[in-house]
Amino acid sequence: MTATAPREEQLWSRCAGCASLLYRKRLRRNLDVCPECGEHTRLGAPERLRQLVDPGSLHPLADRLPEADPIDFVDVLPYPHRLTAARASTGLVEAVVCATATIGGHPVAMAVMDFRFLGGSLGCAVGELITRTAERALDERIPLVLVTASGGARMQEGVLSLMQMATVSQAIAALREAGLLTVSVLTDPTYGGVAASFATNTDLVLAESGARMGFAGPRVIRQVTGRALPEGFQTADFLLRHGQVDMVVQRRSLRGRLTALLAVTRAGAPTRPPVPRQEPAPDRERLAADDTAAARPPASPDADATPAVRDAWDTVRMARHPGRPTTLDYLDSVFDGFVELHGDRLGADCPAIVGGLARLAGRHVMVIGHQKGHTTAELVARNFGMASPAGHRKALRLMRLAARLGLPVVTLVDTPGADPGVSAEEHGQAAAIAENILALTVLPTPVLAVITGEGGSGGALALAVADRVLMLENAVYSVISPEGCAAILWPDRSAAPQAARALRLSAPDLRRLGVVDEVVPEPPAAAHDDPAETALRLRAALLANLLPLLDVPPAMLVRLRRQRFRRFGATRAGQRAGVR
């Protein structure tokens, strides 16, 4: 009996939905959908491709990239050990499989994520591979189809994984400009940074039946709000009711539906000549570097000064200090004549986002920032600086207004993250963040971002896709909070100080990684001990970085901004980590 037990286990499978015992071959013939209750079993990327593409048409794209551990991350296991284990258990090189193929005879470029590989997390290699696939689609002028399955950005690569949201989004923006169709297929689960970028900023968003998608996961939302979640929360049908997807498709119908969409697109394909890729070829990289240098201001005497070394956890607490200057404080002390503008024009005005017109040394600018507050009452009223979808849409409205008026945009980032509440999910939090990131990659006006306090995850990146990114000395910028990272990768949240050190979230670390262009020194104690001096230093840094950008033509601004975020791919991450 014991000798045959393993074979019996392979022959039968129990449905997670109705607990029926199913004959494995019957389940496979039904595309891994339970014939009793319709539960859609999760698929690996190879099986997903077999179901979707025409037989014999699949041509895998190269997936070998330099090994990179860009921040030398260690929790209970070194990050390279986790990668080795994931590769051994899945047979994949990374959490995405990329290829060209045909679906119903229509050529496509495809990137299919695999949740089995470290939860389908978005790291530098995954971002690089998906971006290369989008660039292949642009070169061959064919549609891009993305199949997403992810828990979010990869914590073990810190803020560099966060940058992939912008890197892939700008590749999709290039396809949009070229008139090429982009389609995402949401499968279970799709959360976090993937949901808040390329999963929802494509032309068409399909959800497989039973898929769940959201910015924050249900466990996080329950912990933050203390509320029970509505029935069917974040499921495909929920997303359809709340206007966040184009359609919900049963697995057996997915290939046919994609074929029909691709056929319509092909019939109406544009006849314009191919658009050159934004990313320079290797033999043009030196010229691109010269362009970038021309747009950058000369370094100030203190630009490369090394701030006093402070423990990462102490820096986190400093960034969260209730007395730390807020956006409204800086609007009063750094800028002149601020006129606040309200509302997203869709029915709401989020108090966590403040924005409007102001002057900086006599020049008109659009300033947008997160607003926390100093007292408990202010923090509650401003939702602790956590923007709702209405807040992100208000920011987007003001950015676009600035572009129409020819005004530069200055953003002040200070948020623990985007609002993780039920209402935020109902109103499309992930899509709102994704749209901001996408819009910033093509905004034809200078964008200057400053991390003034906390730069938390996608909620921060939604205001930080910029030509220049500055960071106050005692600010932090991270893909996840230290407490959240500790709760997931360590035995308990008490390891938050250890997680803070591993995440490389401080200004000096991020300057070394190339995420931040300049660290703005704070007074000897901290910003909250001398707000007036902090304001003087920030004003000087803003002027030094903004003025040269005003002379750069809009088309070059966009090109250089894209090059800035394109460099955060796996190859560049490997080089920063000393890997060749």
N, C-alpha and C positions, 0 to 999 in steps of 0.2 A: 504493500500500500504506500509506504513512504517513498519507494522508488518512482511511483507513477504520479505522486502528488504535484511535482512541478509541472508535468505535462498537463494535468487537469486544470491547474491554475491558468495555464496559457490558453486552454481551449475555451474557458468561460470568463466572463467579465460581469461585474455587478454595476448596474446603472446608478450613478450618483443622484439622479433625480427621483426615480421611483423605486430603487432598490431591487429591480427585477434582475434575475440571473440570466444573462444573455450569452448565446453561443457566439464566440468571438468571430468566426467567419461570417456569420449572419450580420453582426454589427459592422464589420468591415465592408460587406457588400452594400450596406445602407449608409456608407460614407461616415461611419462612426457616429451615427445619430440613432438614439434609442428608438426602436420601432414601436415600443409600448407608450412612451410619454413624450418623445420628441426632443429629449435632452441632447444637446450638441456637445460631444466630447471634445476636449482640446486636441488640436492637431500639431504635430511638429512641422517645421518648415518644409522638409522634403515631401511629406505626405500631402501637404497643402498644395505644393506645386504640381504633384502628380494629378490631383483632382482638377486643377484649374487650366493647365496649359495643354495645347494640342500634343499628342504623342509624337516624339521624335523632334520637337521644335526647341527643346530647352538647351540653352547654351550658357552654362554658369560663367559668371564674371570672376576675375581673380579676387581671392579673399585673403591672400597672404600679406600681412602687414608687419612692420617691425614690432617686436615685443616691447611693450611700454607699461611701466608702472609710474606714471608721471609724478605722483606725490609720495611714493614709497609707503603706501597705506598698509597698516597692520591693525587688525582687531584681534579676535581670538586666533585667526589664521592670517598669514601673509597673503596679500591679494594674488600674487602669482600662483600660489597653491590652489586658490579657488578657481582660477582660470584653468589650470591643469585638470582639476576634477571635473569641471563643466565640460571640457573637451572630451575627456574619457567617457563620460556618461551619455553624451549626446552624439558623438561622432562629428561634431561641427567645430569649425575654427572660431566662430563668434556667434552672437545672438541674432544674426540676420544672414539669410542666403539671398544673393543677388544674381540676376540672370537676365538675358533677353530670351524671348519666346514668342509664340503666337497663341492667341486665344480666339478660337473660332476663325482662324485664318488671318487675324489682325495682329501685326507686330506690336510688341510692347516691351518696355524695360520694367523689371519687377524687383522689388525688395520685400522679402517675406521674413518677418520676425519670428523667433522661436522662444516661447516662454520657458522652456526647459533649461535654457542656458542663462543662469543667473537671473531668473525672472524676466528674461527679455530686456534687461536693463540697457539704457542708452549710454554708452561710453564713447570715448574718442574713436575707437575702431569702428563701432557700429555707425556713428555719425559719418565717418569718412567713407565707409562702404556705400551707405545710402546716397551720400552726396555724389560719389562717383557714378552711381547708377543713374541719378538724375542728369548728370552731365553727359552720360552716354545717350540718354533719351534726347537731350538737346542736340547733340552731334548728329544723331540719326533721324531727328525730327519724328519721333514716335511717342505715343502716350507713356506716362509713368503710372504704374499700379503699385501701391503700397499695401501690404497686409500687416496690420499691427497687432502685437500681443506683447504687452510690457507692463511692468510694475512702475516704471518711471526712469529717471536718470540714475546712473550708476554711482552710488555714494563713494565707492572706493577710488574714484578719480576726481572727487571734489568738484570744485567750480568749473573745471575743464569739461566735465560731462554736461554741465548746464549750458556751456557755450555751444554744444552740438544742436540745441534747439534752434539757435540762430543760424548756424552753419547750414543745416538742412533746409530751413525755411527760406533762406535766400536762394538756394538752388531751385526750390519750387517757384519762387518769384521769377527767376529767369525763364522757366518754362511757361509761366503765365504770360510774361511779356512777349514770348515767341508764339503765342497762340496755340500751345500744345496742351492737350488734356492731361490733368492729373486726377487720379482716383485713389481714395483710401478705403480699405475694407477693414472695419473695426471688428476684431474678434476678441474673445474673452481671455484675459482681461486687458484693457487698455487704459492706463492711468498715468498721472503725474506729468513729467516733462514731455512724454510722447503725445499724450492727449492734448497738451497745451501748445503743441507746435504742429508738426507735419501730419499728424493723424486727423486734424480738423481744419487745416488751412489749404486743403486741396480743393479743386473745383467741385468734385462730387464726393460725398461721404456716405458710404453704405455700411450698414451694421448687420453682421450675421445674426440670425435669430439666437437669442440667449446670451449675446455678448453684453458685457458691462463696460461702461466708459465714464470717466470723470477725472477731475483734477485731483481732488482728495479722495482717498479710499474710505469705505464705509466705517472701518474701525477708527480712523483718525477723526472723522466727523462725529461719531458717537462720543469719543473721548473729549473733544473740544466743546461740543454743544450740550452733552448730557441728555440728548433727546433720542427717542426711538425713531428709526427711519421709516418713511412711507413704504407701503407694499410695492415691491417691484422697483425700488429706487435704483437709479443709474442703469437699468436694464435697457436693451435695445428698444422695447416698446415705450419705456419712459422717455428715452431720448427722442423718439419720433413724435410723441405727444408734445414735447417741449421745443420742437422745431430745431433740433440739433443735428439731425441726420436727414439725408434725402429719402432713404427707404430702408426697410428691414427686409432681409432676404434669407429664406431657408437655404441651408447648405446645398441641397440638391438643385436649387435654382440659381446658385451664385454664378456658375460658369456661363449659363445662358444669358443672365442679366448683364454680365460684363461684356459678352459678345455683342449684345444689342446696343449697349452704350458706345462701344468702340466702333461699331458699324456706322452709327449716326455721326460720330466725330469724323470718321474717315471721309464720309460723303461731303462734309462741310469743311474739310481741311483747308487751311490757308495756303495760298500759292506764293507767299512772299519768300524771298531768298533766305537761306539759313542765317541765323543770328549767331555771331561768334560768341564763344563761351566767355564768361566774365573772369574765370580763373585763368591767369596767365600760364602758358606752357612753360616747362622748365627753362627753355632757352630765352624766355622773356622775363624771368624772375628778377634779374638785376635791374632792368628798366623799371619794373613795377616797384622795386625797393627805392629807386631814385625818386619816383613819383610820390611814394609815401613820405619819404624824407622831406620833399618840398612842401608837403602839406602840414608838416609838424613844426611846432614852435621850437625855437632854440632852447636848449635846456637851461633852466635857471641854476644859479650856483648851488642851491640846496636840493636840486631835483634828485641827485643820486646819493644824498646823505642818508646814512643808515640810522633809522630811529632807534631809540633805546629799546633793547630787547625786553619784551613783556610776554609772560606766559599766555598762551592762546586762550585759555579759559578766563583769565583776568581781562583779556581784551574783549571777550564776549560780554562779560558783565559790565565793562566800561561802555560798550556800544549800546547796552540796554539801560543805562543809567537814566532815571526819570528826569534828571535835570539837564540832560543833553539837549542842545539847541535843536529845534524842530524846523520844518520847512517854513512855517509862518514866522518863526524867529529870524531865519535867514532872509526872508522876503522883506522884513523890516530893517535889517542891518546891512545886508549886502547889496540889495537892489533898491531902486527908487521908483516911486509912483506906481506901485502895484495896483492893478485893477482886476479883481477876481471875476472869473467867468464860471458859470454854474451849468450843470445839467448835461445829460448824455443825448438829449433830444428824443429819447424814447420812453420817457416817463419817470426818470429817477435822477437824483443828484447824490452821489456817494460822498460822504463826509471824509472818508479816508484819503481821498485825492483832492488836492488843492491846485488850481491852475489859473493862469491869466496872463495879462500883459504887464510888462515892467520895463524899466530902463536899467542898463548897466553901463556906467560911464557915458551916459548920454545916448547910448544905442538901444533901440527897442528890441526886446526879446520876448519869447514865450517861455514862461517858467511853469513847470509841472512837477509836483512832488507829493510824496506820501506825508500825511500829517498824523502824528501820534497824539502828543499832548504831554503835560507834566503831572497833572493831578489824576487821581482815579476817575473822577467825573469826566475829565477831558478825554482820557484814554478810552473809556466806555463809549462816549459820544462819537469818537472818531474810529471806533472798532479797532483800536490798537494799531492803526495804520494799515489794516488788512483790507485791501480794495475788493469791492464786489465787482461783478461784471459791468455794472453801471459805471463804476469808477474807471475801469479800463477803457470803456467806450467813451467816457468823457475825455480821458487823456488822448484817445485816438482822434476825437473831434478837434481838440485843440492843436494837436500835431499837424493835422491836415490844414487847419486854418492858418497856422504859421507858415506852411509851405506856400499856400496861396498868396499870403501877404509878403512873402520873401523875408520872413523873420527867422533867425536862428532859434533853436530850441535848447533850453537848459533844463535838465531833469535832476531832482534831488531825491535820492533813493534811501528810504529808511522804513523798512517793513519786515516783520518776521515771516511774511509770506502772504499769499492771496487768501481771501476769505474762504475758509473750508466748510461753510455752513450749508444746510440743506437748500435754502433759497438760492444761494450762489450756484449750486449745481443745477438747480432747476432752470436757471436763467443763462446757462451756458458759460460757466467760468472758464473752462478749458479753451473753448473757441474764442472767447474774448481776449485771453492772453495771447493765443496763437495769432490772432489778427493784428494785435499790436506789434508783435515781433516781426511779422511779415511786412507791415506798413513801414516800420522803421528801416528795414533793409533797403527800401527804395525811396525814402523821403528825400526830396531834392533840396534840402536846406541843411546847414550845419547842425549837428546834434552833439551836445556835450553833456555827459552824465557824471554825477558825483555821488558816490556811496558815502553818505554822511553818518549813518548809524548801522543799522542791520540791513544787509542785503540778502534777503531770504528767498531762495529758489526762483520759480517762474514768476512770482509776484514782483520780484526785483528786476528780473531780466526784461519784463514787459516795458520798463522805462530805461533800460540800460544798453540797448543795441545802438551804440553811438560811435561817432568818429573818434572821440577821445573819451576815456573813462578815467576819472580821478577818484581818489579815495582818501578820506581823512585817516590820519594815523591810527586812531583807535576804533575805526569801523571794522566790520566783518562782512564777508561776502561768501555765501556757501550754497551748495546744492540742497542741503537739508540742515535743520538745526542740530546742534550736538546732542540734545536730548533725544531727538527722533532717531538719529544715527545709532546712539547707544542702545535704544530700545530694540532696534532691529538686529544689530550685529554683535552686541555684547549681552551678557546675561540680564542686565537691568539698566535702568536709566541713571544709576549712580555713576556709571562710567562716562557721563557727559564730558567731564574735563579731559579724559583720555581721548574721546572722540574729537573734541575741539582741536587737539594737537594733531591728530591724524588727518583731519580734513584740510589742513593748510589754508585756513580761512582768513588769516590776518593780512594786512596791507603789504608788509614786506614780502611775504610768501607769494602773494598774487602779482606783485610787481615782477618778481623773478620768473613767474610762469608766463608773463606777458599778457595777463588778463587785464591788468591795470597799467595805465601809462605813466601816472605820476601819483606819488603819495604826498598829501598836503600835511605838513607837520602841524601838530596841535601845540598849545602852550605846554610848559613843562609838566603841569599836573594833568589836565585834560580839558576838553572843550567846555564842559559844564562849569569848570572853575573860572574860566576867563572867556565868556562868550564873545566879548567885544574884540579881543585879539584874534580869536578863531575866525570871526567874520572878516577881519582885515586880511588874514592869510588866505581865506577862501576866495575873497574878491580878487586878490592879486593873481591867484592861480587860474581863476576863470578867465580873466582878461588875457593872461599870457597864452592860454590855450585856445581861446575863442577867436581872437583877432586874426591870426594867420588863416583860420578856416574860412573867414569871410571873403578871402581873395581866391578861393578855389572854385572853379566852375562846378555847377550842380552835377553834371554828368560824371566828372572826376570824383566828386565827393561820394557819390553812390558807389562808383567802382572801387575806390579805396576802402570804403566801409565794408564792402563785401570781401575784399581781400583780407581785411583785418580779421574777420570771423572765419574765413575759409582756412586760415592757418592753424586753427585749433583742431585739425584732423589728427588721426593717429600717427601719421608720419612725423608731423611737427611735435606732437606730444612725446614721441619717442626721442626726438632730438633734444627736447628740453630735459628729458630724464637722463640724458647722457647715453642713449641707445643709438647705435649707428647700424 
